[in-house]
Amino acid sequence: MKTISSLLRFVAGFSKTTDSSIWVEKIKEVFGITCHPREPGTPLDSNILRQVYFILKSVPVLLLKDFGINNFYFSNTMGKSQPFSPNHGFFYPGDKSITLNNDIFYHPDIMDDFFDSKGHFLSRPEGTLLHEISHQIDDYLDDISLKPEWMKLSGWNKEPKPGLKRLFIKGQGGVPDVIGEMYFDPRIAEFTRFYAKRNSWDDFADSGAYYLGGLKEKVPATKRKYFDNLLKKYYPA
């Protein structure tokens, strides 16, 4: 039976562990990543930070440190998270930082193609954060997603050529059309999901997100082999 004093201690302990500063310190201590508000006056939400902490727990700490993943920003001004909209987060090469839209943590819808055959899945926040981490890996490696070894896996080309296709999704509900920036070869290309069809760097980042998130079977075989080799230091056979 709980006494009044024990209940007070419990409430006090709960308040302490849900305080955003605790999670900010823990993320910095464990992963070496500093969390910031993107806009002045935007609070750091303890529930969001807690989710970020547990997402990061699935990634080798050495990988995060080796690829210079040091700064996360959180924004309240990026709009409502919607399907087909690229406003869930972004990697900014200028200061090597990742910004996350706080809204995705309040609407963590799970799309069907995020599941593997064993029932494992990536939520929208997980997929977004791991996608942006993969963009940073790409940038750290001098845009490896634009190198021939990766480009050839889907037949990527910056210019239209006979037989190549480009992604087009008609926007709905105020969401703008999604139009691919590059052309791929449908005869050889396989993708994790529609978003990866936009260009070679989103193809790389989405494949990386599924790979880091433990859904390797959802990564096309040629791309899974590519990541097996690229990240073998962190995921030894």
C-alpha positions as CSV (number, residue, x, y, z in Angstrom):
1,M,0.0,0.0,0.0
2,K,1.4,3.4,-1.0
3,T,1.6,6.0,1.7
4,I,1.2,9.8,1.1
5,S,4.9,10.3,1.4
6,S,5.7,7.5,-1.1
7,L,3.1,8.9,-3.6
8,L,4.8,12.3,-3.3
9,R,8.2,10.8,-3.9
10,F,6.7,9.0,-7.0
11,V,5.2,12.2,-8.4
12,A,8.4,14.1,-7.7
13,G,10.4,11.4,-9.4
14,F,8.1,11.3,-12.4
15,S,8.2,15.1,-12.8
16,K,12.0,14.9,-12.7
17,T,12.3,12.3,-15.4
18,T,9.9,14.0,-17.7
19,D,11.6,17.4,-17.4
20,S,13.0,18.3,-20.8
21,S,16.4,19.3,-19.4
22,I,16.9,15.7,-18.2
23,W,16.4,14.4,-21.7
24,V,18.6,17.1,-23.2
25,E,21.4,16.2,-20.8
26,K,20.9,12.4,-21.5
27,I,21.0,12.8,-25.3
28,K,24.2,14.9,-25.0
29,E,25.8,12.5,-22.5
30,V,25.0,9.2,-24.4
31,F,25.1,10.3,-28.0
32,G,27.1,13.6,-28.0
33,I,24.2,15.4,-29.6
34,T,23.0,18.8,-28.5
35,C,19.3,19.7,-28.8
36,H,18.2,23.2,-29.7
37,P,14.9,25.0,-30.4
38,R,14.9,26.1,-34.1
39,E,12.9,29.3,-33.4
40,P,13.4,31.6,-30.4
41,G,10.9,30.8,-27.8
42,T,10.1,27.3,-29.0
43,P,10.2,25.0,-26.0
44,L,12.0,21.7,-26.1
45,D,9.2,19.2,-25.4
46,S,10.2,16.4,-23.0
47,N,7.9,13.9,-24.7
48,I,9.5,14.5,-28.0
49,L,13.0,14.4,-26.6
50,R,12.2,11.1,-24.9
51,Q,11.1,9.6,-28.2
52,V,14.3,10.9,-29.9
53,Y,16.4,9.3,-27.2
54,F,14.9,5.8,-27.7
55,I,15.1,6.1,-31.5
56,L,18.8,6.9,-31.2
57,K,19.2,3.8,-28.9
58,S,18.7,1.7,-32.0
59,V,21.7,3.2,-33.8
60,P,25.4,2.4,-32.9
61,V,26.7,5.4,-31.0
62,L,30.0,5.2,-32.8
63,L,28.2,5.6,-36.1
64,L,26.6,8.8,-34.9
65,K,29.9,10.2,-33.6
66,D,32.0,9.1,-36.7
67,F,29.6,10.9,-39.1
68,G,29.6,14.2,-37.1
69,I,25.9,14.0,-36.0
70,N,26.1,16.7,-33.3
71,N,23.1,19.0,-33.4
72,F,19.4,18.5,-33.5
73,Y,16.9,21.4,-33.9
74,F,13.2,21.2,-33.2
75,S,10.7,23.4,-34.9
76,N,7.0,24.4,-34.3
77,T,6.7,26.4,-37.6
78,M,7.0,23.7,-40.3
79,G,3.3,23.0,-40.7
80,K,1.2,20.0,-40.2
81,S,2.8,16.7,-41.1
82,Q,1.0,15.2,-44.1
83,P,1.5,12.2,-46.4
84,F,3.7,13.1,-49.5
85,S,4.9,16.3,-47.9
86,P,8.6,16.8,-47.4
87,N,8.1,19.0,-44.3
88,H,8.8,16.3,-41.6
89,G,12.4,17.3,-41.2
90,F,15.6,18.3,-43.1
91,F,19.3,18.1,-43.0
92,Y,21.1,21.5,-43.4
93,P,24.6,21.0,-44.9
94,G,25.6,24.6,-43.9
95,D,26.0,23.8,-40.2
96,K,25.7,20.0,-40.4
97,S,22.5,20.0,-38.4
98,I,19.2,18.1,-38.5
99,T,15.9,19.8,-37.9
100,L,12.7,17.9,-37.0
101,N,9.1,19.1,-37.2
102,N,7.6,18.7,-33.8
103,D,4.3,17.9,-35.4
104,I,5.4,14.5,-36.6
105,F,5.7,13.4,-33.0
106,Y,2.1,14.3,-32.3
107,H,0.9,12.5,-35.5
108,P,3.1,9.4,-35.7
109,D,1.0,7.7,-38.4
110,I,2.4,4.3,-39.5
111,M,2.2,3.6,-43.2
112,D,1.7,0.0,-44.4
113,D,5.0,-0.1,-46.3
114,F,6.9,0.6,-43.1
115,F,6.3,-3.0,-41.8
116,D,8.5,-5.9,-42.5
117,S,7.4,-9.6,-42.6
118,K,8.1,-10.0,-38.9
119,G,5.9,-7.1,-37.9
120,H,8.7,-4.7,-37.2
121,F,7.9,-1.2,-38.3
122,L,9.2,2.4,-38.4
123,S,6.9,5.2,-37.1
124,R,6.9,8.5,-38.9
125,P,9.2,10.1,-36.3
126,E,11.6,7.1,-36.5
127,G,11.7,7.1,-40.3
128,T,12.1,10.8,-40.4
129,L,15.0,11.0,-38.0
130,L,16.9,8.1,-39.5
131,H,16.3,9.5,-43.0
132,E,17.9,12.8,-42.0
133,I,20.8,11.0,-40.3
134,S,21.3,9.2,-43.5
135,H,21.4,12.5,-45.4
136,Q,24.2,13.6,-43.0
137,I,26.1,10.3,-43.7
138,D,25.8,11.1,-47.4
139,D,27.0,14.7,-46.9
140,Y,29.9,13.5,-44.7
141,L,31.0,11.2,-47.4
142,D,31.1,14.0,-50.0
143,D,27.7,13.2,-51.6
144,I,28.2,9.5,-52.1
145,S,24.6,9.3,-53.3
146,L,25.8,11.2,-56.5
147,K,28.7,8.8,-57.2
148,P,28.4,6.2,-60.0
149,E,28.3,3.2,-57.7
150,W,25.1,4.4,-56.1
151,M,23.5,6.1,-59.1
152,K,23.8,2.9,-61.2
153,L,21.6,0.9,-58.8
154,S,18.5,2.6,-60.0
155,G,19.8,4.0,-63.3
156,W,19.6,7.5,-62.0
157,N,20.1,10.4,-64.4
158,K,19.7,14.1,-64.0
159,E,18.3,14.5,-67.5
160,P,15.4,12.7,-69.2
161,K,16.3,9.9,-71.5
162,P,14.3,7.2,-73.4
163,G,13.0,4.6,-71.0
164,L,13.5,6.6,-67.9
165,K,10.7,7.8,-65.6
166,R,10.2,10.6,-63.1
167,L,8.1,10.5,-59.9
168,F,4.9,12.5,-60.0
169,I,2.2,12.5,-57.2
170,K,-0.7,14.9,-57.5
171,G,-1.0,16.8,-54.2
172,Q,-4.2,16.6,-52.2
173,G,-5.7,18.6,-49.4
174,G,-3.4,21.6,-49.8
175,V,-0.3,19.5,-50.2
176,P,1.7,20.5,-53.2
177,D,2.5,18.1,-56.1
178,V,5.5,15.9,-55.5
179,I,7.7,15.9,-58.6
180,G,11.0,14.0,-58.8
181,E,14.2,15.9,-59.4
182,M,15.9,13.0,-61.2
183,Y,14.9,10.2,-63.6
184,F,15.2,6.5,-62.9
185,D,15.2,3.3,-64.9
186,P,12.1,1.3,-64.0
187,R,13.6,-1.8,-65.6
188,I,16.2,-2.1,-62.8
189,A,15.1,0.3,-60.1
190,E,13.7,-1.0,-56.8
191,F,12.8,1.4,-53.9
192,T,11.9,1.3,-50.2
193,R,8.9,3.4,-50.9
194,F,7.6,6.2,-53.2
195,Y,9.6,9.0,-51.6
196,A,12.9,7.4,-52.6
197,K,11.9,7.8,-56.2
198,R,12.4,11.6,-56.0
199,N,16.2,11.6,-56.5
200,S,19.4,9.7,-55.8
201,W,20.0,11.4,-52.4
202,D,16.5,10.6,-51.1
203,D,16.9,7.1,-52.4
204,F,20.1,6.8,-50.4
205,A,18.6,8.4,-47.3
206,D,15.4,6.3,-47.3
207,S,17.4,3.1,-47.9
208,G,19.6,4.2,-45.0
209,A,16.6,4.9,-42.8
210,Y,15.2,1.4,-43.3
211,Y,18.7,-0.2,-42.8
212,L,19.4,1.7,-39.6
213,G,15.9,1.1,-38.3
214,G,16.2,-2.7,-38.6
215,L,14.0,-3.2,-41.6
216,K,16.8,-4.4,-43.9
217,E,14.5,-6.8,-45.8
218,K,12.6,-3.7,-47.0
219,V,15.8,-2.4,-48.6
220,P,16.2,-3.7,-52.2
221,A,18.8,-6.4,-52.3
222,T,21.4,-4.5,-54.3
223,K,21.1,-1.5,-52.0
224,R,21.1,-3.6,-48.9
225,K,24.4,-5.1,-50.1
226,Y,25.7,-1.6,-50.7
227,F,24.9,-0.6,-47.1
228,D,26.3,-3.9,-45.8
229,N,29.6,-2.9,-47.2
230,L,29.4,0.9,-46.4
231,L,28.5,0.3,-42.7
232,K,30.2,-3.0,-42.0
233,K,32.3,-1.3,-39.3
234,Y,29.1,-0.7,-37.3
235,Y,27.1,-3.8,-38.4
236,P,29.7,-6.6,-38.6
237,A,28.4,-9.8,-40.2
